[in-house]
Protein backbone atom coordinates (compact mmCIF):
# COMPACT_ATOMS: atom_id res chain seq x y z
CA UNK A 1 0.00 0.00 0.00
CA UNK A 2 1.33 3.43 -0.93
CA UNK A 3 0.91 6.54 1.15
CA UNK A 4 1.03 10.08 -0.18
CA UNK A 5 2.37 12.79 2.12
CA UNK A 6 1.95 16.47 1.41
CA UNK A 7 4.12 19.02 3.20
CA UNK A 8 3.03 22.66 3.20
CA UNK A 9 5.71 25.09 4.35
CA UNK A 10 4.79 28.69 3.49
CA UNK A 11 5.98 31.50 5.71
CA UNK A 12 2.82 33.58 5.98
CA UNK A 13 -0.24 31.35 6.49
CA UNK A 14 -0.67 32.14 10.17
CA UNK A 15 -2.93 35.12 10.80
CA UNK A 16 -3.30 35.47 14.55
CA UNK A 17 -1.46 35.64 17.84
CA UNK A 18 -3.29 33.06 19.94
CA UNK A 19 -1.39 31.36 22.75
CA UNK A 20 -2.13 27.93 21.27
CA UNK A 21 -0.11 28.06 18.04
CA UNK A 22 -2.52 25.70 16.28
CA UNK A 23 -5.22 28.35 16.54
CA UNK A 24 -3.04 30.68 14.47
CA UNK A 25 -3.64 28.37 11.51
CA UNK A 26 -7.43 28.43 11.99
CA UNK A 27 -8.24 30.62 9.00
CA UNK A 28 -5.97 28.61 6.69
CA UNK A 29 -7.30 25.22 7.83
CA UNK A 30 -10.93 26.28 7.54
CA UNK A 31 -10.44 27.60 4.02
CA UNK A 32 -8.54 24.58 2.75
CA UNK A 33 -10.37 21.85 4.67
CA UNK A 34 -7.03 20.81 6.08
CA UNK A 35 -7.61 17.50 7.95
CA UNK A 36 -6.41 18.55 11.39
CA UNK A 37 -7.30 15.19 12.91
CA UNK A 38 -5.13 13.35 10.36
CA UNK A 39 -2.45 15.93 9.67
CA UNK A 40 0.33 17.49 11.71
CA UNK A 41 0.63 21.19 12.43
CA UNK A 42 4.07 22.41 13.37
CA UNK A 43 4.72 25.28 15.71
CA UNK A 44 5.73 28.34 13.62
CA UNK A 45 9.50 28.48 13.25
CA UNK A 46 11.59 31.48 14.19
CA UNK A 47 12.92 33.37 11.18
CA UNK A 48 16.66 33.02 10.48
CA UNK A 49 16.77 36.79 9.90
CA UNK A 50 17.62 39.15 12.75
CA UNK A 51 14.63 41.46 12.48
CA UNK A 52 15.30 43.05 15.88
CA UNK A 53 18.56 44.60 14.67
CA UNK A 54 17.97 44.87 10.94
CA UNK A 55 14.47 46.35 10.61
CA UNK A 56 12.16 48.99 12.03
CA UNK A 57 8.50 49.75 11.33
CA UNK A 58 7.36 53.36 11.10
CA UNK A 59 3.63 53.99 11.47
CA UNK A 60 1.73 57.22 11.03
CA UNK A 61 -0.71 58.86 13.41
CA UNK A 62 -3.78 60.92 12.56
CA UNK A 63 -3.84 60.37 8.81
CA UNK A 64 -7.26 60.79 7.12
CA UNK A 65 -9.23 57.58 6.68
CA UNK A 66 -8.05 55.95 3.42
CA UNK A 67 -11.59 55.23 2.20
CA UNK A 68 -13.85 57.80 3.85
CA UNK A 69 -11.44 60.67 3.10
CA UNK A 70 -9.61 59.21 0.14
CA UNK A 71 -8.50 62.45 -1.55
CA UNK A 72 -7.09 63.87 1.67
CA UNK A 73 -5.44 60.54 2.45
CA UNK A 74 -3.68 60.43 -0.91
CA UNK A 75 -2.53 64.06 -0.69
CA UNK A 76 -1.17 63.71 2.84
CA UNK A 77 0.13 60.22 2.07
CA UNK A 78 2.32 61.61 -0.71
CA UNK A 79 3.80 64.14 1.72
CA UNK A 80 4.60 61.30 4.16
CA UNK A 81 6.20 59.30 1.36
CA UNK A 82 8.41 62.24 0.38
CA UNK A 83 9.72 62.50 3.95
CA UNK A 84 10.39 58.78 4.12
CA UNK A 85 12.16 58.70 0.75
CA UNK A 86 14.42 61.53 1.87
CA UNK A 87 15.69 59.32 4.71
CA UNK A 88 16.83 56.52 2.40
CA UNK A 89 17.48 58.65 -0.70
CA UNK A 90 15.04 56.50 -2.66
CA UNK A 91 15.79 52.76 -2.63
CA UNK A 92 12.12 52.05 -2.01
CA UNK A 93 9.29 49.76 -2.99
CA UNK A 94 5.82 51.22 -2.41
CA UNK A 95 2.99 48.70 -2.32
CA UNK A 96 -0.63 49.53 -3.12
CA UNK A 97 -3.91 47.66 -2.88
CA UNK A 98 -5.57 49.61 -5.70
CA UNK A 99 -4.23 50.55 -9.13
CA UNK A 100 -6.11 53.86 -8.96
CA UNK A 101 -4.25 54.83 -5.76
CA UNK A 102 -0.95 53.76 -7.31
CA UNK A 103 -1.48 55.83 -10.43
CA UNK A 104 -2.52 58.96 -8.51
CA UNK A 105 0.49 58.72 -6.20
CA UNK A 106 2.78 58.15 -9.17
CA UNK A 107 1.51 61.29 -10.92
CA UNK A 108 2.03 63.37 -7.77
CA UNK A 109 5.40 61.84 -6.90
CA UNK A 110 7.28 61.53 -10.17
CA UNK A 111 8.12 65.25 -10.42
CA UNK A 112 8.34 65.86 -6.68
CA UNK A 113 11.38 63.74 -5.78
CA UNK A 114 14.93 63.65 -7.22
CA UNK A 115 14.84 59.90 -7.81
CA UNK A 116 13.66 57.88 -10.78
CA UNK A 117 10.10 56.74 -10.08
CA UNK A 118 9.09 53.49 -11.74
CA UNK A 119 5.54 52.16 -11.82
CA UNK A 120 4.11 48.75 -12.52
CA UNK A 121 2.52 48.82 -15.97
CA UNK A 122 0.26 46.21 -17.48
CA UNK A 123 1.93 46.73 -20.86
CA UNK A 124 5.50 46.39 -19.58
CA UNK A 125 7.59 43.41 -18.60
CA UNK A 126 7.86 42.95 -14.84
CA UNK A 127 11.33 41.54 -15.38
CA UNK A 128 12.49 44.69 -17.19
CA UNK A 129 11.08 46.99 -14.49
CA UNK A 130 12.79 45.00 -11.74
CA UNK A 131 16.09 45.07 -13.64
CA UNK A 132 15.87 48.86 -13.88
CA UNK A 133 14.93 49.10 -10.19
CA UNK A 134 17.98 47.05 -9.22
CA UNK A 135 20.29 48.87 -11.64
CA UNK A 136 19.34 52.35 -10.45
CA UNK A 137 19.90 51.82 -6.73
CA UNK A 138 18.20 55.08 -5.71
CA UNK A 139 15.06 54.50 -7.76
CA UNK A 140 11.56 54.09 -6.36
CA UNK A 141 9.19 51.37 -7.57
CA UNK A 142 5.39 51.50 -7.21
CA UNK A 143 3.57 48.20 -7.49
CA UNK A 144 0.46 46.23 -6.63
CA UNK A 145 -0.88 42.70 -7.11
CA UNK A 146 1.97 40.21 -7.50
CA UNK A 147 4.48 42.71 -6.13
CA UNK A 148 3.21 41.93 -2.61
CA UNK A 149 4.56 38.40 -2.80
CA UNK A 150 6.23 37.64 -6.10
CA UNK A 151 9.45 39.66 -6.13
CA UNK A 152 12.78 39.37 -4.33
CA UNK A 153 15.36 42.17 -4.34
CA UNK A 154 18.33 41.70 -2.04
CA UNK A 155 20.62 44.51 -0.98
CA UNK A 156 20.40 48.27 -0.59
CA UNK A 157 18.21 48.83 -3.68
CA UNK A 158 15.23 47.76 -1.57
CA UNK A 159 15.97 48.97 1.94
CA UNK A 160 12.81 51.03 2.29
CA UNK A 161 9.40 49.36 2.02
CA UNK A 162 6.26 51.48 2.15
CA UNK A 163 2.75 50.07 2.64
CA UNK A 164 0.27 52.69 1.45
CA UNK A 165 -2.93 51.09 2.79
CA UNK A 166 -3.64 48.04 4.92
CA UNK A 167 -4.30 45.35 2.28
CA UNK A 168 -7.89 44.41 3.07
CA UNK A 169 -9.34 42.20 0.33
CA UNK A 170 -11.49 43.84 -2.31
CA UNK A 171 -15.14 42.70 -2.54
CA UNK A 172 -15.55 39.64 -4.74
CA UNK A 173 -17.87 36.57 -4.67
CA UNK A 174 -15.64 34.24 -2.61
CA UNK A 175 -14.85 36.85 0.04
CA UNK A 176 -18.53 37.88 0.17
CA UNK A 177 -19.55 34.25 0.69
CA UNK A 178 -17.03 33.79 3.52
CA UNK A 179 -18.26 36.95 5.23
CA UNK A 180 -21.91 35.84 5.07
CA UNK A 181 -20.98 32.42 6.49
CA UNK A 182 -19.01 33.92 9.40
CA UNK A 183 -20.33 35.16 12.73
CA UNK A 184 -17.99 38.16 12.54
CA UNK A 185 -16.97 38.86 8.95
CA UNK A 186 -14.46 41.53 9.90
CA UNK A 187 -12.44 39.58 12.46
CA UNK A 188 -12.95 36.09 10.99
CA UNK A 189 -12.40 36.85 7.29
CA UNK A 190 -11.27 40.36 6.39
CA UNK A 191 -8.63 40.76 9.10
CA UNK A 192 -6.99 37.32 8.60
CA UNK A 193 -6.89 37.92 4.83
CA UNK A 194 -5.36 41.35 5.38
CA UNK A 195 -2.74 40.13 7.86
CA UNK A 196 -1.55 37.35 5.57
CA UNK A 197 -1.19 39.84 2.71
CA UNK A 198 0.53 42.38 4.96
CA UNK A 199 3.06 39.79 6.13
CA UNK A 200 3.74 38.85 2.52
CA UNK A 201 4.33 42.47 1.61
CA UNK A 202 6.61 43.18 4.57
CA UNK A 203 8.54 40.05 3.61
CA UNK A 204 9.84 41.91 0.53
CA UNK A 205 12.23 43.92 2.76
CA UNK A 206 14.57 41.39 4.37
CA UNK A 207 15.61 38.81 1.80
CA UNK A 208 19.00 37.78 3.23
CA UNK A 209 20.87 37.88 6.53
CA UNK A 210 22.74 40.97 5.30
CA UNK A 211 19.67 43.00 4.38
CA UNK A 212 18.45 45.85 6.55
CA UNK A 213 15.87 48.59 6.22
CA UNK A 214 12.67 50.26 7.25
CA UNK A 215 9.00 49.48 6.75
CA UNK A 216 6.50 52.34 6.73
CA UNK A 217 2.73 51.91 7.09
CA UNK A 218 1.00 55.09 5.94
CA UNK A 219 -2.44 53.85 7.03
CA UNK A 220 -3.05 55.19 10.56
CA UNK A 221 -5.46 52.40 11.47
CA UNK A 222 -2.47 50.72 13.15
CA UNK A 223 -1.52 53.87 15.08
CA UNK A 224 -1.72 54.36 18.82
CA UNK A 225 -4.65 56.74 18.40
CA UNK A 226 -6.63 54.24 16.34
CA UNK A 227 -9.72 52.55 17.77
CA UNK A 228 -9.54 49.68 15.26
CA UNK A 229 -10.45 46.38 16.93
CA UNK A 230 -7.78 44.51 14.98
CA UNK A 231 -4.83 46.82 15.73
CA UNK A 232 -3.22 44.63 18.40
CA UNK A 233 -3.70 41.48 16.31
CA UNK A 234 -1.74 43.07 13.47
CA UNK A 235 1.23 44.03 15.64
CA UNK A 236 1.35 40.65 17.35
CA UNK A 237 1.31 38.87 13.97
CA UNK A 238 4.19 40.78 12.34
CA UNK A 239 7.77 39.44 12.56
CA UNK A 240 9.28 42.91 13.00
CA UNK A 241 8.69 44.06 16.58
CA UNK A 242 10.65 47.33 16.58
CA UNK A 243 8.29 50.17 15.77
CA UNK A 244 7.97 53.92 16.15
CA UNK A 245 5.79 56.84 15.05
CA UNK A 246 8.73 59.25 15.32
CA UNK A 247 10.18 60.02 11.89
CA UNK A 248 13.42 61.19 13.53
CA UNK A 249 13.93 57.75 15.08
CA UNK A 250 13.45 56.25 11.63
CA UNK A 251 16.13 58.53 10.19
CA UNK A 252 18.54 57.66 12.99
CA UNK A 253 17.92 53.92 12.61
CA UNK A 254 18.50 54.02 8.85
CA UNK A 255 21.65 56.11 9.20
CA UNK A 256 23.18 53.69 11.69
Residue, then its C-alpha position, 0 to 999 in steps of 0.5 A: x500500500x502506498x501513502x502520499x504525504x503532502x508538506x506545506x511550508x509557506x511562511x505567511x499562512x498564520x494570521x493570529x497571535x493566539x497562545x495555542x499556536x494551532x489556533x493561528x492556523x485556523x483561517x488557513x485550515x478552515x479555508x482549505x479543509x485541512x484535515x487537522x485530525x489526520x495531519x500534523x501542524x508544526x509550531x511556527x519556526x523562528x525566522x533566520x533573519x535578525x529582524x530586531x537589529x535589521x528592521x524597524x516599522x514606522x507607522x503614522x498617526x492621525x492620517x485621514x481615513x483611506x476610504x472615507x477621506x480618500x483624496x485627503x489621504x492620498x494628498x497627505x500620504x504623498x507628503x509622508x512618502x516624500x519624507x520617508x524617501x528623503x531618509x533613504x534617498x530613494x531605494x524604495x518599494x511602495x505597495x498599493x492595494x488599488x491601481x487607482x491609488x498607485x497611479x494617482x500617487x505616481x503622478x504626484x510623486x514623479x516630479x516631486x522627488x529627485x529619484x527615478x520613479x518606476x511604476x508597474x505597468x500592465x503593458x510592460x515586462x515585470x522583469x524589465x522593471x525590476x532590472x531597472x529598479x535594481x540597476x538604479x539603486x536610488x530608484x523608487x518602484x510602485x507596485x500592486x498585485x503580484x508585487x506583494x509576494x512575487x518579487x525578491x530584491x536583495x541589498x540596498x536597492x530595496x531597503x525602504x518598504x512602504x505600505x500605502x494602505x492596509x491590504x484588506x481584500x477587495x469585494x468579490x464573490x468568494x470573500x462575500x460568501x465567507x463573510x456571510x458564512x461567518x459570525x464576525x466577517x471583519x475579524x474572521x475573514x477580512x482581518x486574517x486575509x489582510x494580515x496574511x497579505x501584509x506579512x507577505x508584503x513586509x517580507x519583501x524587505x529582508x531577503x538575506x541575513x545581510x539585508x536591513x531597512x525600514x517598513x512604513x505603514x502610511x495607514x493610521x489604522x495601526x496607530x496608537x490613536x486608532x480605535x480599530x479592533x484589529x490593531x493589536x492582532x496586526x502588531x502581534x502577527x508581524x515578525x518585526x517588533x521594533x516600531x515607532x511613530x517618530x520620523x526622527x527615530x526612523x532617520x537615525x535607525x536608517x543612518x546607523 
